[in-house]
Every structure is written in C-alpha cells, then in structure tokens.
Amino acid sequence: MNVASKTPTAQVPVHSEAAWYEPDMPAIIAPRRPTPIRSLFAVLLILFVGSLLGIASAYLMIERDRPFLSVTIGPWSAYPEAGTSEADPYSVAIYTRSARIPLASGEGLAISARTDSSGTTLDPACDYRISGQTPTARLWTLTAAGDHGRLLPTLAGRTFLTSRQILRKEDGSFEITASRAPRSGNWLPIGLPLTGETGAGDITAPGGIGSGLMFTFRLYDAPITTGSALDGAVMPVIERLSCL
C-alpha cells in the first residue's frame, strides 16, 4: 500500500497597503474613508476660527490705542511714522477711529504720556507737576485729554498751554501744574468728570474718573520729526502731587 507523501503548502506572505490594518485596532486611529461633507465642515470651521481670531486681535490692538513703532523717552511716547505713508494699518485705524489727524513729518511731532515718571498710570483725579524742558521747536502745545484723546470741559474753559504762554526759569526750564482746580503759575486744566465726582455716578462712563488721562506735547516746526532724531532727546518729568 502506497502512502502518498504530503508536502506542506508554503504560506505566501500577503503584501498589501492595508496589511497593517488589524480588525481590533482602536476606532480613534482606524483608517476612515473621507467624506465630502465632513471635509467641507472642517474647512469652514478653520476659516471661521481664523477669521474670529483675526478680528479679535485687530480689535484689541485698536482698542489699546497705541500704534506700533513707538519711540519712548521716559514716560513719553512718540510715533514718528504715524503721519507718513509708512504708517502701518493699525496706526491708521487707531487715528481714524478717534477722529484724530496725526502731524505729518514736515509739520511736527506729537509726544504723549499715559503714566508719570514712576510708571504709575495717570489719574484725572490727581494733580501733577510737569517740569523740565522740551526739544527745540518753534512752538509747542500741551494738552490734557482722556485716555483716548478726548478733550473734556474744564473750569478754565481751555485744555491746553502753549510755549508762548508759560513762565520760564533762568535756565529756560519750566514747571507746569496739571489739576482740575486753579493753581498759580503755569496751570494746565484737567477735564472735569461728566458723571459726578469721586464716589458718585458711574466712574467708568466717558468723562468719569475712570476714563483715564493723557498728556500730549505737540512740537511744531521741530527738527526732531524722525525716530533717529529723537535719540538723546530730553522730555519733562511728570510727578504726582496729590489725589482727591
């Protein structure tokens, strides 16, 4: 009786792109067939989130009310390119929103301060002394306004001083007192709150105590109209005297 020998059949390896897939693979990493609706939804979601982030960042930059490329001298900041063709879009939007027209490079330069020389935010309920000298200019003005440049009514009916009005010391320096109540000498009136005094009314409303304070020098026909020319320039010191 002949017994046929049985030769074991060789196992041929399967080479396939899906050979790595195992049925028991977790669903989170299992391959899925893309669907047009799901892809469209993902694209729309990405566009929506990107647009929302872009609008939010632009709003925050404009609300901050501080253009780019500033030059700082103590508490004072200047933006030499604000009135030129090189101004960035955020700077243009900031000035347009507040209805302010920046000085062109041939006209002069505006230099503003929102803090005193110690770094403390200016408070319209406080009195300040602004003393020292400014860079050379044919004429300059100094104004006291709200944090966004809004001029407020004052007891004196004015919100500014000019270089032709102030009293100077022998060395050419000056000392200005900024306050709501009248002061002797060089007095810069600070705007009155429109919603009540301290402790009364809504202090965060426009014109209230919480609306902030900003001092601005505008130097006309001055040689320092560029960032490089401001290197080494000297600006007055701002000191807090007392508060309500």
Salt bridges, closest charged atoms under 4 A:
GLU63 OE1 - ARG97 NH2 2.75
ASP65 OD1 - ARG100 NH2 2.83
ASP65 OD2 - ARG114 NH2 2.81
ASP65 OD2 - HIS148 ND1 3.73
ASP127 OD2 - ARG183 NH2 2.66
ASP147 OD1 - ARG114 NE 3.16
GLU175 OE1 - LYS169 NZ 3.90
GLU197 OE1 - ARG180 NH1 3.80
ASP221 OD2 - ARG138 NE 3.39
GLU239 OE2 - ARG129 NE 3.31
